[in-house]
Amino acid sequence: MMSRKRNGPQPRRYEIRFTRAAERGLASLSKSDQRRLDAAILGLSGNPHPPGSKKLRGAADLYRIRLGDYRVLYTVEEDRLVVLVADVGHRRDIYRSL
């Protein structure tokens, strides 16, 4: 039996980009935390608004996902299919720069 190729609409994939602050925040974490956060960030390419993501008040188009004690702050550019990761850090520090 031959498998058929699905001709339905292809899921939209978003490009993931990082700010310098996000790169620094991610690099400062332990390797195990980096892997966990990397997996969640890569998941944003398929669904930029996963369950549990929340739009932040007082910040234009800024969203966050929670991963244990860490937060990933990001924006979504729907027209260009880009997720820009603005910052990554511990929950006690991440909101201070807003």
CYANA upper distance limits for C-alpha pairs under 8 A (distance plus 0.5 A):
 11 PRO  CA     46 GLY  CA      7.98
 12 ARG  CA     46 GLY  CA      7.23
 12 ARG  CA     81 LEU  CA      8.42
 13 ARG  CA     45 SER  CA      5.84
 13 ARG  CA     46 GLY  CA      5.67
 13 ARG  CA     47 ASN  CA      8.46
 13 ARG  CA     81 LEU  CA      7.62
 14 TYR  CA     44 LEU  CA      7.93
 14 TYR  CA     45 SER  CA      4.87
 14 TYR  CA     46 GLY  CA      6.89
 14 TYR  CA     48 PRO  CA      8.18
 14 TYR  CA     81 LEU  CA      5.18
 14 TYR  CA     82 VAL  CA      5.59
 14 TYR  CA     83 VAL  CA      6.78
 15 GLU  CA     45 SER  CA      6.60
 15 GLU  CA     81 LEU  CA      6.75
 15 GLU  CA     82 VAL  CA      5.20
 15 GLU  CA     83 VAL  CA      6.53
 16 ILE  CA     41 ILE  CA      8.38
 16 ILE  CA     42 LEU  CA      7.88
 16 ILE  CA     44 LEU  CA      8.26
 16 ILE  CA     45 SER  CA      6.88
 16 ILE  CA     82 VAL  CA      6.53
 16 ILE  CA     83 VAL  CA      5.46
 16 ILE  CA     84 LEU  CA      6.58
 16 ILE  CA     85 VAL  CA      7.76
 17 ARG  CA     82 VAL  CA      7.68
 17 ARG  CA     83 VAL  CA      6.70
 17 ARG  CA     84 LEU  CA      5.30
 17 ARG  CA     85 VAL  CA      6.56
 18 PHE  CA     22 ALA  CA      6.31
 18 PHE  CA     23 GLU  CA      6.77
 18 PHE  CA     84 LEU  CA      6.18
 18 PHE  CA     85 VAL  CA      5.29
 18 PHE  CA     86 ALA  CA      6.90
 19 THR  CA     23 GLU  CA      6.86
 19 THR  CA     84 LEU  CA      7.71
 19 THR  CA     85 VAL  CA      6.80
 19 THR  CA     86 ALA  CA      5.92
 19 THR  CA     87 ASP  CA      7.59
 20 ARG  CA     24 ARG  CA      6.65
 21 ALA  CA     25 GLY  CA      6.54
 21 ALA  CA     86 ALA  CA      7.32
 21 ALA  CA     87 ASP  CA      6.03
 21 ALA  CA     88 VAL  CA      8.04
 22 ALA  CA     26 LEU  CA      6.56
 22 ALA  CA     85 VAL  CA      6.80
 22 ALA  CA     86 ALA  CA      6.08
 22 ALA  CA     87 ASP  CA      4.46
 22 ALA  CA     88 VAL  CA      5.55
 23 GLU  CA     27 ALA  CA      6.58
 23 GLU  CA     87 ASP  CA      8.24
 23 GLU  CA     88 VAL  CA      8.32
 24 ARG  CA     28 SER  CA      6.70
 25 GLY  CA     29 LEU  CA      7.47
 25 GLY  CA     87 ASP  CA      7.21
 25 GLY  CA     88 VAL  CA      5.56
 25 GLY  CA     89 GLY  CA      6.07
 26 LEU  CA     34 GLN  CA      6.75
 26 LEU  CA     88 VAL  CA      6.48
 26 LEU  CA     89 GLY  CA      7.75
 27 ALA  CA     34 GLN  CA      7.96
 29 LEU  CA     33 ASP  CA      6.61
 29 LEU  CA     34 GLN  CA      6.49
 30 SER  CA     34 GLN  CA      6.59
 31 LYS  CA     35 ARG  CA      6.73
 32 SER  CA     36 ARG  CA      6.90
 33 ASP  CA     37 LEU  CA      6.60
 34 GLN  CA     38 ASP  CA      6.36
 35 ARG  CA     39 ALA  CA      6.73
 36 ARG  CA     40 ALA  CA      7.06
 37 LEU  CA     41 ILE  CA      6.58
 37 LEU  CA     67 LEU  CA      7.71
 38 ASP  CA     42 LEU  CA      6.54
 39 ALA  CA     43 GLY  CA      6.73
 40 ALA  CA     44 LEU  CA      7.26
 41 ILE  CA     45 SER  CA      7.98
 41 ILE  CA     72 VAL  CA      8.45
 42 LEU  CA     46 GLY  CA      8.34
 43 GLY  CA     47 ASN  CA      6.99
 43 GLY  CA     48 PRO  CA      8.17
 44 LEU  CA     48 PRO  CA      4.83
 44 LEU  CA     49 HIS  CA      7.66
 44 LEU  CA     50 PRO  CA      7.78
 44 LEU  CA     83 VAL  CA      7.83
 45 SER  CA     83 VAL  CA      7.68
 48 PRO  CA     76 VAL  CA      7.50
 48 PRO  CA     83 VAL  CA      7.55
 49 HIS  CA     53 SER  CA      6.38
 52 GLY  CA     65 ILE  CA      7.04
 52 GLY  CA     66 ARG  CA      8.03
 53 SER  CA     63 TYR  CA      7.16
 53 SER  CA     64 ARG  CA      6.07
 53 SER  CA     65 ILE  CA      5.24
 53 SER  CA     66 ARG  CA      7.95
 54 LYS  CA     63 TYR  CA      5.93
 54 LYS  CA     64 ARG  CA      5.98
 54 LYS  CA     65 ILE  CA      7.26
 55 LYS  CA     61 ASP  CA      7.45
 55 LYS  CA     62 LEU  CA      6.38
 55 LYS  CA     63 TYR  CA      4.78
 55 LYS  CA     64 ARG  CA      7.04
 56 LEU  CA     60 ALA  CA      8.48
 56 LEU  CA     61 ASP  CA      8.09
 56 LEU  CA     62 LEU  CA      6.18
 56 LEU  CA     63 TYR  CA      6.04
 56 LEU  CA     64 ARG  CA      7.50
 59 ALA  CA     98 LEU  CA      8.11
 61 ASP  CA     75 THR  CA      6.35
 61 ASP  CA     76 VAL  CA      7.84
 62 LEU  CA     73 LEU  CA      7.15
 62 LEU  CA     74 TYR  CA      6.16
 62 LEU  CA     75 THR  CA      5.45
 62 LEU  CA     76 VAL  CA      8.40
 63 TYR  CA     73 LEU  CA      6.14
 63 TYR  CA     74 TYR  CA      5.80
 63 TYR  CA     75 THR  CA      6.51
 64 ARG  CA     71 ARG  CA      7.01
 64 ARG  CA     72 VAL  CA      5.92
 64 ARG  CA     73 LEU  CA      4.98
 64 ARG  CA     74 TYR  CA      6.74
 65 ILE  CA     71 ARG  CA      6.30
 65 ILE  CA     72 VAL  CA      5.88
 65 ILE  CA     73 LEU  CA      7.34
 66 ARG  CA     70 TYR  CA      6.57
 66 ARG  CA     71 ARG  CA      5.29
 66 ARG  CA     72 VAL  CA      7.18
 67 LEU  CA     71 ARG  CA      6.55
 67 LEU  CA     72 VAL  CA      8.43
 69 ASP  CA     90 HIS  CA      6.29
 69 ASP  CA     91 ARG  CA      6.12
 70 TYR  CA     88 VAL  CA      7.74
 70 TYR  CA     89 GLY  CA      5.97
 70 TYR  CA     90 HIS  CA      4.90
 70 TYR  CA     91 ARG  CA      5.80
 71 ARG  CA     88 VAL  CA      6.31
 71 ARG  CA     89 GLY  CA      6.14
 71 ARG  CA     90 HIS  CA      6.70
 71 ARG  CA     91 ARG  CA      6.35
 71 ARG  CA     94 ILE  CA      7.47
 72 VAL  CA     85 VAL  CA      7.62
 72 VAL  CA     86 ALA  CA      8.22
 72 VAL  CA     87 ASP  CA      6.52
 72 VAL  CA     88 VAL  CA      5.16
 72 VAL  CA     89 GLY  CA      7.39
 73 LEU  CA     85 VAL  CA      6.54
 73 LEU  CA     86 ALA  CA      5.95
 73 LEU  CA     87 ASP  CA      5.70
 73 LEU  CA     88 VAL  CA      6.85
 74 TYR  CA     83 VAL  CA      7.24
 74 TYR  CA     84 LEU  CA      5.97
 74 TYR  CA     85 VAL  CA      4.73
 74 TYR  CA     86 ALA  CA      5.44
 74 TYR  CA     87 ASP  CA      7.49
 75 THR  CA     83 VAL  CA      6.34
 75 THR  CA     84 LEU  CA      5.78
 75 THR  CA     85 VAL  CA      7.09
 75 THR  CA     86 ALA  CA      7.61
 76 VAL  CA     81 LEU  CA      8.02
 76 VAL  CA     82 VAL  CA      6.49
 76 VAL  CA     83 VAL  CA      5.15
 76 VAL  CA     84 LEU  CA      6.88
 77 GLU  CA     81 LEU  CA      6.24
 77 GLU  CA     82 VAL  CA      5.60
 77 GLU  CA     83 VAL  CA      6.77
 77 GLU  CA     84 LEU  CA      8.31
 78 GLU  CA     82 VAL  CA      7.25
 87 ASP  CA     94 ILE  CA      7.87
 88 VAL  CA     94 ILE  CA      7.47
 89 GLY  CA     93 ASP  CA      7.17
 89 GLY  CA     94 ILE  CA      5.77
 90 HIS  CA     94 ILE  CA      6.36
 91 ARG  CA     95 TYR  CA      7.85
